[in-house]
Amino acid sequence: MKKIIAIAAILVSITFAANAQPGSTTGGFDDEPVDVPIDGGIILLAAAGIAYGYKKMKYKV
């Protein structure tokens, strides 16, 4: 159980650090590309996936 919680904590902390890459200044674009924000929706989906997987694993028929 503690191992699952530790893995889940690591995965969630990785999503906090996820950022879009900055645009290239030497590219052939007229305007600078806009960075893509990664918000809390990904964290919510990851948490839901972990909870669903845990439920399936615990109540395996």
MMTF fields as JSON, N, C-alpha, C and O atoms, coordinates in Angstrom:
{
  "mmtfVersion": "1.0.0",
  "mmtfProducer": "UNKNOWN",
  "numBonds": 243,
  "numAtoms": 244,
  "numGroups": 61,
  "numChains": 1,
  "numModels": 1,
  "chainsPerModel": [1],
  "groupsPerChain": [61],
  "chainIdList": ["A"],
  "bondAtomList": [4, 2, 8, 6, 12, 10, 16, 14, 20, 18, 24, 22, 28, 26, 32, 30, 36, 34, 40, 38, 44, 42, 48, 46, 52, 50, 56, 54, 60, 58, 64, 62, 68, 66, 72, 70, 76, 74, 80, 78, 84, 82, 88, 86, 92, 90, 96, 94, 100, 98, 104, 102, 108, 106, 112, 110, 116, 114, 120, 118, 124, 122, 128, 126, 132, 130, 136, 134, 140, 138, 144, 142, 148, 146, 152, 150, 156, 154, 160, 158, 164, 162, 168, 166, 172, 170, 176, 174, 180, 178, 184, 182, 188, 186, 192, 190, 196, 194, 200, 198, 204, 202, 208, 206, 212, 210, 216, 214, 220, 218, 224, 222, 228, 226, 232, 230, 236, 234, 240, 238],
  "bondOrderList": [1, 1, 1, 1, 1, 1, 1, 1, 1, 1, 1, 1, 1, 1, 1, 1, 1, 1, 1, 1, 1, 1, 1, 1, 1, 1, 1, 1, 1, 1, 1, 1, 1, 1, 1, 1, 1, 1, 1, 1, 1, 1, 1, 1, 1, 1, 1, 1, 1, 1, 1, 1, 1, 1, 1, 1, 1, 1, 1, 1],
  "groupList": [{"groupName": "MET", "atomNameList": ["N", "CA", "C", "O"], "elementList": ["N", "C", "C", "O"], "formalChargeList": [0, 0, 0, 0], "bondAtomList": [1, 0, 2, 1, 3, 2], "bondOrderList": [1, 1, 2], "singleLetterCode": "M", "chemCompType": "L-PEPTIDE LINKING"}, {"groupName": "LYS", "atomNameList": ["N", "CA", "C", "O"], "elementList": ["N", "C", "C", "O"], "formalChargeList": [0, 0, 0, 0], "bondAtomList": [1, 0, 2, 1, 3, 2], "bondOrderList": [1, 1, 2], "singleLetterCode": "K", "chemCompType": "L-PEPTIDE LINKING"}, {"groupName": "ILE", "atomNameList": ["N", "CA", "C", "O"], "elementList": ["N", "C", "C", "O"], "formalChargeList": [0, 0, 0, 0], "bondAtomList": [1, 0, 2, 1, 3, 2], "bondOrderList": [1, 1, 2], "singleLetterCode": "I", "chemCompType": "L-PEPTIDE LINKING"}, {"groupName": "ALA", "atomNameList": ["N", "CA", "C", "O"], "elementList": ["N", "C", "C", "O"], "formalChargeList": [0, 0, 0, 0], "bondAtomList": [1, 0, 2, 1, 3, 2], "bondOrderList": [1, 1, 2], "singleLetterCode": "A", "chemCompType": "L-PEPTIDE LINKING"}, {"groupName": "LEU", "atomNameList": ["N", "CA", "C", "O"], "elementList": ["N", "C", "C", "O"], "formalChargeList": [0, 0, 0, 0], "bondAtomList": [1, 0, 2, 1, 3, 2], "bondOrderList": [1, 1, 2], "singleLetterCode": "L", "chemCompType": "L-PEPTIDE LINKING"}, {"groupName": "VAL", "atomNameList": ["N", "CA", "C", "O"], "elementList": ["N", "C", "C", "O"], "formalChargeList": [0, 0, 0, 0], "bondAtomList": [1, 0, 2, 1, 3, 2], "bondOrderList": [1, 1, 2], "singleLetterCode": "V", "chemCompType": "L-PEPTIDE LINKING"}, {"groupName": "SER", "atomNameList": ["N", "CA", "C", "O"], "elementList": ["N", "C", "C", "O"], "formalChargeList": [0, 0, 0, 0], "bondAtomList": [1, 0, 2, 1, 3, 2], "bondOrderList": [1, 1, 2], "singleLetterCode": "S", "chemCompType": "L-PEPTIDE LINKING"}, {"groupName": "THR", "atomNameList": ["N", "CA", "C", "O"], "elementList": ["N", "C", "C", "O"], "formalChargeList": [0, 0, 0, 0], "bondAtomList": [1, 0, 2, 1, 3, 2], "bondOrderList": [1, 1, 2], "singleLetterCode": "T", "chemCompType": "L-PEPTIDE LINKING"}, {"groupName": "PHE", "atomNameList": ["N", "CA", "C", "O"], "elementList": ["N", "C", "C", "O"], "formalChargeList": [0, 0, 0, 0], "bondAtomList": [1, 0, 2, 1, 3, 2], "bondOrderList": [1, 1, 2], "singleLetterCode": "F", "chemCompType": "L-PEPTIDE LINKING"}, {"groupName": "ASN", "atomNameList": ["N", "CA", "C", "O"], "elementList": ["N", "C", "C", "O"], "formalChargeList": [0, 0, 0, 0], "bondAtomList": [1, 0, 2, 1, 3, 2], "bondOrderList": [1, 1, 2], "singleLetterCode": "N", "chemCompType": "L-PEPTIDE LINKING"}, {"groupName": "GLN", "atomNameList": ["N", "CA", "C", "O"], "elementList": ["N", "C", "C", "O"], "formalChargeList": [0, 0, 0, 0], "bondAtomList": [1, 0, 2, 1, 3, 2], "bondOrderList": [1, 1, 2], "singleLetterCode": "Q", "chemCompType": "L-PEPTIDE LINKING"}, {"groupName": "PRO", "atomNameList": ["N", "CA", "C", "O"], "elementList": ["N", "C", "C", "O"], "formalChargeList": [0, 0, 0, 0], "bondAtomList": [1, 0, 2, 1, 3, 2], "bondOrderList": [1, 1, 2], "singleLetterCode": "P", "chemCompType": "L-PEPTIDE LINKING"}, {"groupName": "GLY", "atomNameList": ["N", "CA", "C", "O"], "elementList": ["N", "C", "C", "O"], "formalChargeList": [0, 0, 0, 0], "bondAtomList": [1, 0, 2, 1, 3, 2], "bondOrderList": [1, 1, 2], "singleLetterCode": "G", "chemCompType": "PEPTIDE LINKING"}, {"groupName": "ASP", "atomNameList": ["N", "CA", "C", "O"], "elementList": ["N", "C", "C", "O"], "formalChargeList": [0, 0, 0, 0], "bondAtomList": [1, 0, 2, 1, 3, 2], "bondOrderList": [1, 1, 2], "singleLetterCode": "D", "chemCompType": "L-PEPTIDE LINKING"}, {"groupName": "GLU", "atomNameList": ["N", "CA", "C", "O"], "elementList": ["N", "C", "C", "O"], "formalChargeList": [0, 0, 0, 0], "bondAtomList": [1, 0, 2, 1, 3, 2], "bondOrderList": [1, 1, 2], "singleLetterCode": "E", "chemCompType": "L-PEPTIDE LINKING"}, {"groupName": "TYR", "atomNameList": ["N", "CA", "C", "O"], "elementList": ["N", "C", "C", "O"], "formalChargeList": [0, 0, 0, 0], "bondAtomList": [1, 0, 2, 1, 3, 2], "bondOrderList": [1, 1, 2], "singleLetterCode": "Y", "chemCompType": "L-PEPTIDE LINKING"}],
  "groupTypeList": [0, 1, 1, 2, 2, 3, 2, 3, 3, 2, 4, 5, 6, 2, 7, 8, 3, 3, 9, 3, 10, 11, 12, 6, 7, 7, 12, 12, 8, 13, 13, 14, 11, 5, 13, 5, 11, 2, 13, 12, 12, 2, 2, 4, 4, 3, 3, 3, 12, 2, 3, 15, 12, 15, 1, 1, 0, 1, 15, 1, 5],
  "groupIdList": [1, 2, 3, 4, 5, 6, 7, 8, 9, 10, 11, 12, 13, 14, 15, 16, 17, 18, 19, 20, 21, 22, 23, 24, 25, 26, 27, 28, 29, 30, 31, 32, 33, 34, 35, 36, 37, 38, 39, 40, 41, 42, 43, 44, 45, 46, 47, 48, 49, 50, 51, 52, 53, 54, 55, 56, 57, 58, 59, 60, 61],
  "secStructList": [7, 2, 2, 2, 2, 2, 2, 2, 2, 2, 2, 2, 2, 2, 2, 2, 2, 7, 7, 7, 7, 7, 7, 7, 1, 1, 1, 1, 7, 1, 1, 7, 7, 7, 7, 7, 7, 7, 7, 2, 2, 2, 2, 2, 2, 2, 2, 2, 2, 2, 2, 2, 2, 2, 2, 2, 2, 2, 6, 7, 7],
  "xCoordList": [0.824, 0.0, 0.869, 0.594, 1.915, 2.788, 3.533, 3.842, 3.817, 4.521, 3.644, 4.133, 2.349, 1.415, 1.277, 1.249, 1.191, 1.071, 2.326, 2.238, 3.487, 4.742, 4.824, 5.246, 4.429, 4.449, 3.46, 3.77, 2.288, 1.291, 1.797, 1.586, 2.457, 2.996, 4.077, 4.156, 4.897, 5.944, 5.319, 5.733, 4.332, 3.686, 2.983, 3.03, 2.338, 1.652, 2.665, 2.433, 3.778, 4.782, 5.432, 5.844, 5.534, 6.08, 5.144, 5.608, 3.842, 2.908, 2.943, 2.659, 3.284, 3.428, 4.595, 4.551, 5.624, 6.814, 6.718, 7.621, 5.669, 5.546, 5.266, 4.334, 6.074, 5.901, 6.07, 6.731, 5.464, 5.666, 7.051, 7.574, 7.638, 8.959, 8.857, 7.91, 9.817, 9.778, 10.003, 10.662, 9.464, 9.586, 10.994, 11.779, 11.297, 12.603, 12.639, 11.692, 13.722, 13.862, 14.516, 14.534, 15.06, 15.73, 14.86, 15.325, 13.629, 12.741, 12.278, 12.57, 11.574, 11.11, 9.727, 9.082, 9.254, 7.934, 7.993, 8.995, 6.904, 6.837, 6.634, 7.205, 5.829, 5.578, 6.103, 6.304, 6.315, 6.841, 5.749, 4.628, 6.05, 5.053, 4.667, 5.484, 3.427, 2.922, 3.08, 2.759, 3.575, 3.702, 2.322, 1.365, 2.236, 0.975, 0.913, 1.785, -0.089, -0.181, -0.715, -1.638, -0.139, -0.623, -1.196, -0.459, -2.496, -3.143, -3.513, -3.028, -4.365, -4.737, -5.584, -5.816, -6.052, -6.878, -6.125, -6.687, -4.859, -4.043, -3.862, -3.907, -3.658, -3.478, -4.76, -4.718, -5.895, -7.179, -7.357, -7.79, -7.03, -7.159, -6.2, -6.563, -4.983, -4.02, -4.507, -4.412, -5.024, -5.535, -6.729, -6.854, -7.602, -8.756, -8.303, -8.863, -7.301, -6.775, -6.138, -6.307, -5.409, -4.784, -5.853, -5.756, -6.872, -7.948, -8.705, -9.04, -8.973, -9.678, -8.834, -9.353, -7.551, -6.665, -6.568, -6.558, -6.497, -6.434, -7.716, -7.676, -8.85, -10.135, -10.213, -10.649, -9.788, -9.809, -8.859, -9.167, -7.709, -6.725, -7.193, -6.985, -7.821, -8.255, -9.444, -9.498, -10.394, -11.631, -11.613, -12.626, -10.479, -10.324, -11.215, -11.178, -12.006, -12.971, -12.392, -13.054],
  "yCoordList": [-1.19, 0.0, 1.254, 2.197, 1.272, 2.438, 2.629, 3.754, 1.523, 1.601, 2.281, 3.084, 1.961, 2.562, 4.058, 4.859, 4.429, 5.842, 6.599, 7.727, 5.997, 6.644, 6.838, 7.897, 5.833, 5.943, 7.012, 7.798, 7.041, 8.042, 9.449, 10.371, 9.621, 10.926, 11.375, 12.555, 10.45, 10.788, 11.2, 12.191, 10.446, 10.776, 12.128, 12.893, 12.422, 13.706, 14.843, 15.904, 14.64, 15.701, 15.952, 17.078, 14.93, 15.124, 15.994, 16.827, 15.818, 16.623, 18.082, 18.961, 18.364, 19.749, 20.422, 21.623, 19.665, 20.229, 20.276, 20.809, 19.744, 19.703, 21.106, 21.776, 21.535, 22.836, 22.664, 21.733, 23.572, 23.563, 24.121, 24.941, 23.682, 24.158, 25.552, 25.836, 26.431, 27.772, 27.711, 26.799, 28.664, 28.702, 29.055, 29.626, 28.719, 29.002, 30.438, 30.887, 31.158, 32.532, 32.569, 33.619, 31.432, 31.411, 30.79, 30.588, 30.488, 29.847, 30.812, 32.006, 30.318, 31.131, 31.728, 32.12, 31.809, 32.353, 33.873, 34.429, 34.543, 35.997, 36.43, 37.425, 35.687, 36.023, 34.91, 33.778, 35.244, 34.283, 33.291, 33.706, 31.989, 30.996, 31.198, 31.628, 30.884, 31.035, 29.708, 28.651, 29.766, 28.55, 28.005, 28.761, 26.69, 26.038, 25.82, 25.146, 26.367, 26.157, 24.759, 24.266, 24.148, 22.853, 23.106, 23.434, 22.955, 23.327, 22.108, 21.003, 22.319, 21.279, 20.164, 19.163, 20.305, 19.263, 17.958, 16.879, 18.057, 16.851, 16.149, 14.921, 16.927, 16.344, 15.639, 14.562, 16.258, 15.635, 14.318, 13.326, 14.299, 13.07, 11.988, 10.813, 12.377, 11.407, 10.818, 9.611, 11.668, 11.191, 10.257, 9.247, 10.599, 9.745, 8.397, 7.359, 8.409, 7.164, 6.29, 5.071, 6.906, 6.15, 5.546, 4.385, 6.337, 5.829, 4.689, 3.693, 4.839, 3.79, 2.511, 1.412, 2.657, 1.494, 0.796, -0.433, 1.594, 1.014, 0.246, -0.846, 0.828, 0.165, -1.161, -2.175, -1.143, -2.366, -3.418, -4.61, -2.968, -3.895, -4.481, -5.663, -3.647, -4.102, -5.043, -6.041, -4.732, -5.527, -6.425, -6.578, -7.002, -7.877, -9.102, -9.779, -9.377, -10.483, -11.724, -12.761],
  "zCoordList": [0.0, 0.0, 0.0, -0.742, 0.825, 0.884, -0.432, -0.823, -1.108, -2.388, -3.436, -4.23, -3.438, -4.387, -4.121, -5.055, -2.862, -2.513, -2.918, -3.404, -2.725, -3.096, -4.609, -5.074, -5.374, -6.832, -7.296, -8.191, -6.699, -7.065, -6.75, -7.538, -5.616, -5.246, -6.224, -6.568, -6.666, -7.631, -8.96, -9.561, -9.416, -10.691, -10.637, -11.601, -9.527, -9.395, -9.334, -9.913, -8.645, -8.567, -9.916, -10.197, -10.757, -12.099, -12.925, -13.703, -12.771, -13.55, -13.122, -13.935, -11.861, -11.43, -12.147, -12.412, -12.457, -13.083, -14.599, -15.243, -15.187, -16.646, -17.187, -16.744, -18.139, -18.787, -20.285, -20.747, -21.04, -22.478, -22.785, -22.03, -23.88, -24.264, -24.867, -25.599, -24.572, -25.16, -26.671, -27.171, -27.377, -28.83, -29.284, -28.526, -30.497, -31.071, -31.591, -32.237, -31.314, -31.801, -33.167, -33.809, -33.634, -34.931, -36.01, -37.131, -35.702, -36.671, -37.75, -37.679, -38.73, -39.831, -39.619, -40.591, -38.391, -38.106, -37.982, -37.534, -38.385, -38.259, -36.814, -36.369, -36.098, -34.7, -33.795, -34.234, -32.557, -31.594, -31.196, -30.9, -31.182, -30.757, -29.282, -28.467, -28.966, -27.608, -26.874, -27.417, -25.637, -24.828, -24.477, -24.315, -24.363, -24.043, -22.531, -21.982, -21.845, -20.405, -20.075, -20.724, -19.086, -18.608, -17.218, -16.288, -17.081, -15.835, -14.996, -15.239, -14.022, -13.08, -13.657, -12.979, -14.885, -15.48, -15.658, -15.471, -16.016, -16.181, -14.837, -14.758, -13.799, -12.462, -12.028, -11.434, -12.329, -11.989, -12.739, -12.152, -14.023, -14.809, -14.311, -14.263, -13.943, -13.43, -12.101, -11.88, -11.229, -9.94, -10.138, -9.446, -11.084, -11.357, -11.914, -11.561, -12.776, -13.33, -12.27, -12.278, -11.361, -10.268, -9.365, -8.968, -9.042, -8.18, -8.862, -8.222, -10.159, -10.897, -10.959, -10.765, -11.227, -11.271, -9.925, -9.85, -8.86, -7.516, -7.205, -6.639, -7.581, -7.326, -8.091, -7.546, -9.353, -10.167, -9.593, -9.596, -9.103, -8.571, -7.232, -6.958, -6.41, -5.089, -5.165, -4.447, -6.03, -6.113, -7.35, -8.033, -7.621, -8.785, -8.625, -7.597, -9.638, -9.57, -10.175, -10.211]
}
